[in-house]
Amino acid sequence: MKPTLHKADGDLADVAGPLFVSAILETIEQTGRCRVGLSGGSTPASTMRHLAARLPMATYQKLLITFVDERAVMPNHADANYRLADTHWFSQVDAAPRVLPMYTGGGLADARAQFSRRFAADFDSGLDVVLLGVGGDGHIGSLFPGRPQLDSDRLCETITDSPKPPPQRLTLTLPVISASRFIAVLARGEGKAAPLGAVWGGDVALPLGRLTPSGQYHWIVDAAAAANLPEGEFSTENRLENQ
């Protein structure tokens, strides 16, 4: 399944933010709740700020939030994806979002088992709306090229040798991510052009190319990241109306 392509002239959040708000509200209207999975890195921060500013307060009682991956550091650590989300989203709203951290201490195997139990119980082992980034090597979450975790059918996997520090991490697996109702991949900068172009062309060796989305699937990119994508495929729909 090819994604719907969106090119942002300025901040990616100008496009991604309204898409996410709409996806969350639509999911709540249809199912009575929305289970959100967040990624880390610098790219999603402005989209999180958009959610903090634009998501209605009444939404939070029907929102469940967790992470696509996490470093094996405590939630308040500078490297934690939780801290990124708390800085740019959770701490910016008067509501108290219900958040399931992936890592809260201890050995990786025990942390994986604990998170998997909570994820199965509280999230019914699935997500509705997922925010992803992509690395220059095509990785998503902490699923890296050529690693055995790409073939896992478990809910959550451990990573002990991430090529990006810190080496120890937890990550959701491809089947969990792919089953989401709405997935958006944010990519910024010329370093993302090669993997995006390869996956668009059918490369299924890269982790991004291994996604098999069952719902809505979007890529939101800037001009540099779009360099190897066909110009005629970009959506021209105005996503900013009434947001």
C-alpha positions as CSV (number, residue, x, y, z in Angstrom):
1,M,0.0,0.0,0.0
2,K,1.5,3.3,-1.1
3,P,1.1,6.3,1.3
4,T,-0.7,9.5,0.5
5,L,2.0,12.1,0.0
6,H,2.0,15.5,1.5
7,K,4.6,18.2,1.1
8,A,4.9,20.9,3.7
9,D,6.2,24.3,2.6
10,G,7.1,25.3,6.2
11,D,6.8,23.3,9.4
12,L,5.7,19.7,9.0
13,A,3.2,20.3,11.8
14,D,1.3,22.7,9.5
15,V,0.2,19.5,7.6
16,A,0.7,16.8,10.2
17,G,-1.0,18.5,13.1
18,P,-4.5,18.9,11.5
19,L,-4.2,15.4,10.1
20,F,-3.6,14.0,13.6
21,V,-6.3,16.0,15.2
22,S,-8.8,14.8,12.6
23,A,-7.7,11.2,13.0
24,I,-8.0,11.3,16.8
25,L,-11.4,12.9,16.7
26,E,-12.7,10.6,14.0
27,T,-11.5,7.5,15.9
28,I,-13.2,8.7,19.1
29,E,-16.4,9.3,17.3
30,Q,-16.3,5.9,15.7
31,T,-15.0,3.8,18.6
32,G,-15.4,5.8,21.8
33,R,-11.6,6.1,22.4
34,C,-8.3,6.7,20.6
35,R,-5.1,4.8,21.3
36,V,-2.1,6.9,20.2
37,G,1.5,5.7,19.6
38,L,4.3,8.4,19.6
39,S,7.8,8.3,18.2
40,G,10.8,10.3,19.4
41,G,13.5,12.4,17.7
42,S,13.3,16.1,16.9
43,T,10.9,15.9,14.0
44,P,7.6,15.1,15.9
45,A,8.0,17.9,18.5
46,S,6.1,20.6,16.6
47,T,3.3,18.2,15.8
48,M,3.0,17.4,19.5
49,R,2.8,21.1,20.2
50,H,0.0,21.4,17.7
51,L,-1.9,18.6,19.5
52,A,-1.4,20.4,22.8
53,A,-2.8,23.6,21.3
54,R,-5.6,22.2,19.2
55,L,-6.9,19.0,20.7
56,P,-10.1,19.7,22.7
57,M,-9.8,19.2,26.4
58,A,-12.8,16.9,26.5
59,T,-10.9,14.5,24.2
60,Y,-8.3,13.6,26.9
61,Q,-10.7,11.4,28.9
62,K,-11.0,9.1,25.8
63,L,-7.3,9.2,24.9
64,L,-4.7,6.5,25.7
65,I,-1.1,7.3,24.8
66,T,2.0,5.2,24.6
67,F,5.2,5.0,22.5
68,V,6.3,3.2,19.4
69,D,9.8,2.8,21.0
70,E,11.8,3.9,24.0
71,R,15.3,4.0,25.1
72,A,16.2,2.1,28.3
73,V,16.3,5.2,30.4
74,M,13.8,6.5,33.0
75,P,10.9,8.7,31.7
76,N,12.4,12.0,32.9
77,H,15.8,11.3,31.3
78,A,17.0,13.7,28.6
79,D,17.1,10.8,26.1
80,A,13.6,9.5,26.8
81,N,10.9,9.8,24.2
82,Y,8.5,10.2,27.2
83,R,10.3,13.4,28.2
84,L,10.1,14.7,24.6
85,A,6.3,14.2,24.6
86,D,5.9,15.5,28.1
87,T,7.9,18.7,27.2
88,H,6.0,19.4,24.0
89,W,2.6,18.0,24.8
90,F,1.6,16.6,28.2
91,S,2.9,19.4,30.3
92,Q,1.3,22.0,28.0
93,V,-2.3,21.0,28.7
94,D,-4.5,21.3,31.7
95,A,-5.8,17.7,31.2
96,A,-3.9,14.7,32.7
97,P,-3.3,12.5,29.7
98,R,-3.4,8.7,30.4
99,V,0.1,7.6,29.3
100,L,1.7,4.2,29.4
101,P,5.5,4.6,29.5
102,M,7.4,1.7,27.8
103,Y,10.4,1.7,30.2
104,T,10.3,2.4,33.9
105,G,13.5,0.6,35.1
106,G,15.0,-2.8,35.5
107,G,16.4,-5.3,32.9
108,L,15.2,-5.1,29.3
109,A,13.5,-8.5,29.3
110,D,11.5,-7.7,32.5
111,A,10.6,-4.3,31.1
112,R,9.4,-5.8,27.9
113,A,7.3,-8.3,29.7
114,Q,5.8,-5.7,32.0
115,F,5.0,-3.3,29.1
116,S,3.5,-6.1,27.0
117,R,1.1,-7.1,29.8
118,R,0.0,-3.5,30.3
119,F,-0.3,-2.9,26.6
120,A,-2.4,-6.0,26.1
121,A,-4.7,-5.1,29.1
122,D,-5.0,-1.3,28.6
123,F,-4.7,-1.0,24.8
124,D,-6.1,-4.3,23.7
125,S,-2.7,-5.0,22.1
126,G,-3.2,-2.3,19.4
127,L,-3.1,1.3,18.4
128,D,-5.3,3.6,16.4
129,V,-3.2,6.6,15.5
130,V,0.6,6.4,15.1
131,L,3.2,9.1,14.6
132,L,6.4,7.8,13.1
133,G,9.7,9.2,12.0
134,V,12.1,7.6,9.6
135,G,15.9,7.4,9.8
136,G,18.4,7.9,7.0
137,D,18.8,4.1,7.1
138,G,15.1,3.5,6.7
139,H,14.5,2.5,10.3
140,I,11.2,3.2,12.1
141,G,10.7,3.1,15.8
142,S,13.8,1.1,16.9
143,L,13.4,-1.5,14.1
144,F,16.7,-1.3,12.2
145,P,17.7,-2.8,8.8
146,G,18.7,-6.4,8.8
147,R,17.8,-7.1,12.4
148,P,15.8,-10.2,13.5
149,Q,13.2,-8.0,15.3
150,L,11.8,-7.1,11.9
151,D,10.4,-10.6,11.6
152,S,8.9,-10.7,15.2
153,D,5.2,-11.3,15.8
154,R,5.4,-10.3,19.4
155,L,3.9,-7.1,20.7
156,C,7.2,-5.6,21.8
157,E,10.9,-6.5,21.3
158,T,14.1,-5.7,23.0
159,I,17.0,-4.0,21.2
160,T,20.5,-4.4,22.8
161,D,22.7,-3.1,20.1
162,S,21.0,-0.1,18.5
163,P,23.3,1.6,15.9
164,K,22.2,4.9,17.4
165,P,22.9,5.5,21.1
166,P,21.8,4.5,23.6
167,P,22.0,0.9,22.5
168,Q,19.3,-0.7,24.7
169,R,15.7,0.0,23.7
170,L,12.2,-1.4,23.5
171,T,10.2,-1.2,20.3
172,L,6.7,-2.2,19.1
173,T,6.9,-4.6,16.2
174,L,5.8,-4.2,12.6
175,P,2.5,-6.2,12.9
176,V,1.4,-3.9,15.8
177,I,2.3,-0.7,14.0
178,S,0.8,-1.9,10.6
179,A,-2.5,-2.8,12.2
180,S,-3.2,0.8,13.2
181,R,-6.1,2.8,11.8
182,F,-4.0,5.8,10.9
183,I,-0.2,6.0,10.4
184,A,1.8,9.1,9.5
185,V,5.5,9.2,8.7
186,L,7.2,12.5,9.2
187,A,10.5,13.2,7.3
188,R,12.6,16.3,7.1
189,G,15.9,16.9,5.4
190,E,17.9,15.6,2.5
191,G,19.2,12.7,4.5
192,K,15.7,11.1,4.3
193,A,15.3,11.4,0.5
194,A,17.1,8.2,-0.3
195,P,15.1,5.8,2.0
196,L,11.8,7.4,1.0
197,G,12.6,7.1,-2.6
198,A,13.7,3.5,-2.2
199,V,10.6,2.5,-0.3
200,W,8.3,4.3,-2.8
201,G,10.0,2.4,-5.5
202,G,9.2,-0.9,-3.8
203,D,12.2,-1.6,-1.6
204,V,10.9,-4.0,1.2
205,A,14.4,-4.6,2.7
206,L,14.2,-1.3,4.7
207,P,12.0,-1.3,7.8
208,L,9.8,1.4,6.4
209,G,9.2,-0.7,3.4
210,R,8.2,-3.6,5.6
211,L,5.1,-1.7,6.9
212,T,1.8,-3.2,5.7
213,P,-0.7,-0.6,6.7
214,S,-4.3,-1.7,7.0
215,G,-5.8,1.8,7.5
216,Q,-4.9,5.4,6.4
217,Y,-1.3,5.8,5.5
218,H,0.5,9.2,5.0
219,W,3.9,10.6,4.5
220,I,4.4,14.2,5.4
221,V,7.7,15.6,4.1
222,D,9.6,18.8,3.4
223,A,11.0,19.6,0.0
224,A,14.5,18.2,0.7
225,A,13.1,14.8,1.9
226,A,10.8,14.8,-1.2
227,A,13.6,14.9,-3.7
228,N,13.2,11.3,-4.9
229,L,9.4,11.2,-4.8
230,P,7.2,11.8,-7.8
231,E,6.0,15.4,-7.8
232,G,2.7,14.5,-9.4
233,E,1.7,12.1,-6.5
234,F,1.5,14.8,-3.8
235,S,-1.9,15.6,-2.3
236,T,-3.3,19.0,-3.2
237,E,-6.1,18.8,-0.6
238,N,-6.1,21.7,1.9
239,R,-5.7,20.0,5.3
240,L,-5.6,23.3,7.2
241,E,-9.3,24.3,6.8
242,N,-11.1,24.8,10.1
243,Q,-8.1,23.6,12.2
